[in-house]
Amino acid sequence: MQKMYSRSSPSGQVDKNMVPKDQTVRFLLNYSKALRVFEYQSIKFETLLN
């Protein structure tokens, strides 16, 4: 997923303000790895495993 956010656009014109920092991508990836969602009797529970 990090590669998807860090590659340049097909046209070659990338707005530097729109490119996320590596630190931001790393934070989002780590957060998504720690987030667990499970369902119990039609109730969804979200837990953050830290």
Secondary structure as the mmCIF struct_conf table of DSSP 4:
data_model
#
loop_
_struct_conf.conf_type_id
_struct_conf.id
_struct_conf.beg_label_comp_id
_struct_conf.beg_label_asym_id
_struct_conf.beg_label_seq_id
_struct_conf.end_label_comp_id
_struct_conf.end_label_asym_id
_struct_conf.end_label_seq_id
HELX_RH_AL_P HELX_RH_AL_P1 GLN A 2 SER A 6
BEND BEND1 ARG A 7 ARG A 7
HELX_LH_PP_P HELX_LH_PP_P1 SER A 8 SER A 9
TURN_TY1_P TURN_TY1_P1 PRO A 10 SER A 11
BEND BEND2 GLY A 12 GLY A 12
TURN_TY1_P TURN_TY1_P2 LYS A 16 MET A 18
BEND BEND3 VAL A 19 VAL A 19
HELX_LH_PP_P HELX_LH_PP_P2 PRO A 20 LYS A 21
HELX_RH_AL_P HELX_RH_AL_P2 ASP A 22 ALA A 34
STRN STRN1 LEU A 35 TYR A 40
TURN_TY1_P TURN_TY1_P3 GLN A 41 SER A 42
STRN STRN2 ILE A 43 LEU A 48
#
